[in-house]
Amino acid sequence: MDSLTFRVGSGRLVSYSPTRSLPWRVVFEDEGVAAYCYACDGRLATVEDEFDITVLDSMLVYNVAAMRREPEGERERLLTVEWSRDGQHAALRLDGVPQVLVDFERRESFCRSDFPNFMDDGSHRWRTTTHAWDDAAMTRFEEAALAAQ
């Protein structure tokens, strides 16, 4: 499990699949306005720092202004990324609450914000028409993690 303690408005965490033969990684970035989680494929080349073509999918984790308006909005937060044993699934949690679930095997992601969503481009590379949260998928992930312990 990878973790980061940070304050809303800035923070970055890159987490790699624990299975060395798999190229998957999950990137969390709080860019000051919004925070996103990216599902990435390390086999794809990074063209330059400002443009990363390794991104397979992106999910909104939170809006910074909205988080700061919450009670205790300026307190430190704990971000964690937990991987399945097979390295095909990753869950991003903010203060212990699951926010994003990435399934590299099925090429789909789920997030609490269900944003952004795009029209089907017909490529079938990754499902981006919806990111609606799926409690059943999260339960399967957690049950598999417990069984592995």
C-alpha positions in Angstrom: 0.0 0.0 0.0 1.2 3.5 -0.9 0.2 6.5 1.1 0.5 10.3 1.2 -0.3 12.7 4.0 -1.2 16.1 2.5 -3.4 19.2 2.6 -6.1 19.8 0.0 -4.7 22.1 -2.7 -1.5 20.3 -3.5 -0.3 16.7 -3.5 0.9 14.0 -5.9 1.2 10.2 -5.4 2.3 7.6 -8.0 1.6 4.0 -7.2 2.8 1.0 -9.2 1.3 -2.4 -9.6 3.0 -4.8 -7.1 3.2 -7.4 -9.9 6.5 -6.5 -11.7 5.4 -8.0 -15.0 2.4 -5.6 -15.2 2.9 -2.0 -16.4 -0.1 -0.5 -14.5 0.2 2.5 -12.3 -2.3 4.9 -10.5 -1.5 8.5 -10.3 -3.2 11.0 -7.9 -2.8 14.7 -8.5 -4.2 17.6 -6.7 -3.5 20.5 -9.0 -4.9 23.3 -6.7 -8.4 23.5 -8.4 -9.3 19.8 -8.6 -7.9 16.4 -7.8 -7.9 13.6 -10.3 -6.9 10.0 -10.3 -5.4 8.5 -13.4 -5.2 4.9 -14.5 -1.9 4.6 -16.6 -0.1 2.0 -18.7 3.7 2.2 -18.3 4.3 0.6 -21.7 3.1 3.8 -23.4 5.7 6.5 -23.8 5.6 9.8 -22.0 6.1 12.5 -24.7 6.9 15.4 -22.4 6.2 16.5 -18.9 3.1 18.4 -19.8 1.5 15.7 -21.9 1.3 12.1 -20.7 -0.1 9.6 -23.2 0.2 6.8 -20.7 -3.2 7.8 -19.3 -6.0 5.2 -19.9 -8.6 6.9 -17.8 -9.1 9.9 -15.5 -11.5 10.3 -12.6 -12.4 13.4 -10.5 -11.7 12.8 -6.9 -12.7 16.2 -5.5 -13.1 19.9 -6.2 -10.6 21.8 -4.0 -12.9 24.7 -3.2 -15.7 22.4 -2.1 -13.3 20.4 0.1 -12.0 23.6 1.8 -15.6 24.7 2.6 -16.1 21.5 4.7 -15.6 21.6 8.4 -12.0 21.0 9.1 -11.3 21.5 5.4 -7.8 22.6 6.0 -6.7 19.6 8.0 -4.2 17.1 6.8 -5.6 14.2 4.7 -4.4 10.7 4.2 -4.5 9.2 0.7 -3.8 5.5 0.2 -3.6 3.3 -2.9 -4.2 -0.4 -2.2 -3.5 -3.1 -4.9 -5.0 -6.5 -5.4 -2.5 -9.4 -5.1 -2.6 -10.0 -8.9 -1.9 -6.3 -9.6 -4.9 -5.9 -11.8 -7.0 -3.8 -9.4 -6.4 -0.7 -7.3 -8.4 1.3 -4.8 -7.7 4.9 -3.9 -9.0 5.9 -0.5 -9.2 9.4 1.0 -9.2 9.4 4.8 -10.1 5.7 4.6 -13.1 6.1 2.4 -12.9 4.5 -1.1 -13.1 7.2 -3.8 -11.8 5.3 -6.9 -11.6 1.7 -8.0 -9.6 0.8 -11.1 -10.0 -2.6 -12.8 -7.2 -2.9 -15.4 -8.3 -6.4 -16.3 -11.8 -5.3 -17.4 -10.6 -1.9 -18.5 -13.1 0.1 -16.4 -13.0 2.5 -13.5 -15.4 3.7 -10.8 -15.4 6.9 -8.8 -17.7 8.6 -6.3 -18.0 11.7 -8.5 -19.0 9.7 -11.7 -17.0 12.3 -13.7 -15.8 12.8 -16.4 -17.8 10.6 -18.8 -17.5 10.6 -22.6 -19.4 9.3 -25.5 -18.3 5.8 -26.7 -15.6 6.3 -29.3 -15.8 2.7 -30.5 -12.2 1.9 -29.6 -13.1 -0.4 -26.7 -9.8 0.6 -25.2 -11.3 1.6 -21.9 -14.9 2.1 -20.7 -15.3 5.9 -20.2 -19.1 6.3 -20.8 -19.7 6.0 -17.1 -17.6 6.0 -13.9 -20.6 5.4 -11.6 -19.7 4.0 -8.2 -20.2 0.2 -7.9 -20.5 -1.0 -4.3 -20.5 -4.6 -5.5 -17.2 -4.2 -7.3 -15.7 -2.5 -4.2 -17.0 -5.4 -2.0 -15.4 -7.9 -4.3 -12.1 -6.0 -4.1 -12.2 -5.8 -0.3 -13.2 -9.5 0.1 -10.3 -10.6 -2.2 -7.9 -8.4 -0.2 -9.1 -10.0 3.1 -8.8 -13.5 1.7 -5.2 -12.8 0.7 -4.2 -11.9 4.2 
